[in-house]
């Protein structure tokens, strides 16, 4: 058997006829460069500049501003009415009635804290829609603030203040 030297042994000849793949080049095409287009066949690209890109960006910005403006105008014209404020205030008062009178380590739990936060949020929403509920919102805020600062002895007093505001409604 003869020794194989890759430096001196020529590559095998390409077989005649169709190749293994259907997109094989025709026989007689130089083997290593089959199927690659010559570099000179590409047409030079024409540079268009940044004007079309800038115009597209400005048009998108204007369209987005128009959509935001329409949504804003629609929500402003269909704003809440007094019945929503009254319902929010009543829901807030219902939650204040469910809260414990005295806050101890046993009643100071996540569920009661979340209920108080919900009552505060509803009272604030009612006051934003109708200023008649501002005193309820203020009392609810004070009750919520005492919970956030862990003044357990004052929470019951602040909740009672909020209940008193509910009784005035």
C-alpha positions in Angstrom: 0.0 0.0 0.0 1.3 3.4 -0.8 1.7 6.1 1.8 -0.9 8.9 1.6 0.6 12.4 1.7 -2.1 15.2 1.9 0.4 17.8 0.7 1.3 16.1 -2.5 -1.8 14.0 -3.3 -4.2 15.9 -5.6 -7.9 16.1 -4.6 -10.2 13.4 -6.0 -11.8 14.2 -9.4 -15.4 15.3 -9.4 -17.7 12.6 -10.8 -19.6 13.3 -14.0 -23.4 13.5 -14.0 -25.8 14.9 -11.4 -24.5 15.4 -8.0 -25.8 14.1 -4.7 -28.0 17.2 -4.2 -30.4 18.6 -6.7 -28.8 22.1 -6.5 -25.4 20.8 -7.3 -23.5 22.8 -9.9 -23.2 21.5 -13.4 -20.3 19.4 -14.4 -17.2 21.3 -15.3 -17.7 24.0 -12.6 -14.6 24.5 -10.5 -14.9 22.3 -7.5 -14.1 24.6 -4.5 -16.1 27.6 -5.6 -19.3 25.9 -6.9 -22.5 27.9 -6.4 -20.9 31.1 -5.1 -21.7 34.3 -7.1 -18.8 36.4 -8.1 -18.3 39.6 -6.1 -18.7 41.9 -9.0 -22.3 40.9 -9.7 -23.7 42.8 -6.7 -25.1 46.2 -7.5 -23.8 49.0 -5.3 -26.3 50.1 -2.7 -27.7 53.6 -2.9 -27.7 55.4 0.4 -31.1 57.1 1.1 -30.1 59.1 4.2 -31.9 59.5 7.5 -34.9 61.6 6.2 -37.3 58.6 5.6 -36.4 57.2 9.0 -36.9 60.5 10.7 -40.2 61.1 9.0 -41.4 57.6 10.0 -40.4 58.3 13.6 -42.2 61.6 13.7 -45.3 60.1 12.1 -45.3 57.3 14.8 -44.9 59.8 17.6 -47.8 61.9 16.3 -50.0 58.9 15.9 -49.2 57.7 19.4 -50.0 61.2 20.8 -53.3 61.2 19.0 -54.3 57.8 20.4 -53.3 58.8 24.0 -55.2 62.1 23.6 -58.3 60.3 22.4 -58.2 57.8 25.3 -57.7 60.6 27.7 -60.6 62.6 26.3 -62.8 59.6 26.4 -62.1 58.8 30.0 -62.5 62.4 31.0 -65.9 62.7 29.3 -67.1 59.4 30.8 -65.8 60.2 34.3 -67.3 58.9 37.4 -70.5 60.3 38.9 -71.8 60.9 42.3 -73.4 57.4 42.6 -69.9 55.9 42.2 -68.6 58.1 45.0 -71.5 57.2 47.2 -71.0 53.5 46.5 -67.3 53.8 47.3 -68.0 55.6 50.6 -70.6 53.1 51.6 -68.2 50.2 50.8 -65.5 51.9 52.9 -67.9 52.3 55.8 -69.0 48.7 55.5 -65.3 47.6 55.8 -64.8 49.9 58.8 -67.7 48.2 60.5 -66.1 44.8 60.0 -62.7 45.8 61.5 -62.1 45.0 65.2 -62.6 47.7 67.8 -59.4 47.0 69.7 -56.2 46.2 67.8 -53.9 43.8 69.7 -51.2 41.5 68.5 -53.8 38.9 67.7 -56.0 41.2 65.6 -53.1 43.0 64.0 -52.8 40.5 61.1 -52.4 40.8 57.3 -56.1 40.4 56.6 -57.2 43.2 58.9 -54.4 45.4 57.6 -55.5 44.8 54.0 -59.1 45.5 54.9 -58.1 48.8 56.4 -56.0 49.7 53.4 -59.0 48.9 51.1 -61.3 51.1 53.2 -58.8 53.9 53.0 -58.5 53.5 49.2 -62.3 53.5 48.7 -62.7 56.5 51.0 -60.0 58.4 49.0 -61.7 57.5 45.7 -65.0 58.7 47.0 -63.4 62.0 48.1 -61.7 62.5 44.7 -65.1 62.1 43.0 -67.1 64.1 45.5 -65.6 66.5 48.0 -68.4 65.7 50.5 -66.5 62.6 51.4 -63.3 64.4 52.2 -63.7 64.1 56.0 -64.2 60.3 55.7 -61.1 60.2 53.5 -59.1 62.1 56.1 -60.3 59.8 59.0 -59.5 56.7 56.9 -56.0 58.1 56.2 -55.3 58.7 59.8 -56.4 55.2 60.7 -54.3 53.7 57.9 -51.3 55.8 59.0 -51.5 54.6 62.6 -51.3 51.0 61.3 -48.3 51.8 59.2 -46.5 53.3 62.1 -47.5 50.3 64.4 -49.4 52.5 66.9 -51.7 49.7 68.0 -53.2 51.6 70.9 -54.4 54.4 68.6 -55.7 52.3 65.7 -59.0 51.5 67.5 -59.6 55.3 68.2 -58.9 56.2 64.6 -61.2 53.5 63.3 -63.9 54.8 65.6 -63.3 58.3 64.2 -63.9 56.9 60.7 -67.0 55.1 61.8 -68.3 58.4 63.3 -67.7 60.0 59.8 -69.6 57.2 58.2 -72.5 57.9 60.6 -72.7 61.5 59.5 -73.2 60.5 55.8 
